[in-house]
């Protein structure tokens, strides 16, 4: 991950509603959630949610699939793993291999 990608990812999450959306999608797991269900769960207006999802998608934090007229959203766990790896790449006194077990534990097969 490049610095500008990390900045984009971090800034996409640095908003109360977008962070809440991402966390709801993480909890939903691999099945994800339909946009309308996210809006209902978080009590967010659909147009506001749409904008927030577009920002998260642009930053690579969520991905979507179309299901007829609905769109199902999923947290991009690989994108989050890449972000965390970027943040931790210089950890442990310049020995990032010591942090690898932590990254391995937080990665999931979602």
N, C-alpha and C positions, 0 to 999 in steps of 0.2 A: 504494500500500500504506500502510495506517495503522500507527502505532507498535505497537499491540497485536497486529496480524497479524504484524509483523516479530518481535516478541518470541516469539510462538507458534512461528513457523517456526524461529527460532534455537534455542529451547529443545528443539524436537523433534529437532534434529540434535545437541544437546549431550549425547549419550549414545553410548557406544562401539558398542553393537550397532545402534542406529538409524542412526548415521552409516555403519556398514558396510553396512547394508541399502540405504540411499540410494545409496551408491557402486556397489554391485553392480548396482542398477537403472539407474544412469547408464551403466555399461559395457554393459548388455544392450541399450541403445538403444531404438528404437521398438517392437521386438517384446516388450519387457518379460520378465517371468519368472513362472512359476507359483509360488505360495506354497511348495509342497513342495520345489521346486528351490532356492528361496532358503534354506530351512531346512537342506537338505542341504549346499549350498555353504558356508554360514557356520557349520555345526554348531550350530544354535540349535534348541531344542525348539519344536515347532509352536505350543504355547500361548503361549510367550514371544514368538515371532515374530508371532503374531496380535495380541498386545497392542502390540508395537512398530509394526506396520503401521497399526493403528488410530490411534495417536498421530501418526504421520507423515501419515496421510490427513486427520485432523482439522485439522492445521496446513497442509494444502494442498500438502504436499511429494511425495505420491504419489497416484496415482489407480488405480482398479481396474476390471476388466471380468470378468464371469462367463463362463466357458466350461464349460457343463455343470455338473459338480460341483466344478470347480476355479475358482480365482480367479487371474487374471493381474494382476500389479502393474506399474506403469510409474512411472518418475521423472517428476514434473511439472516439466519444464524451464522452462515459462513461469512457474511459481511461483518457481523459483530465480532466473530472470531478474528478476522483480519485486522479490525480496528484495535482489539485488545492486544494482538500480537505486535502491532505497530507501536502502541503505547508502552509495551513492555520490552521492546527489542534491545534496549540498552540497560536493562535492569541488572541487578546482582553484580554491581561493580564491573560491568563490561563482559559478563559471562551469561549471555541470554539463554544458553542451553540449560542453565539451572532453573529457568522459569518454564521450560517446555512442559514439565509435568503439570503445571497449573493450567496451561493452555490446553493440554490434552484432556484434563478433567472437565473444563468448561465447554469443550466442543461436544456437540451432540449430533446424532444422526437424523436431525430434523430436516 
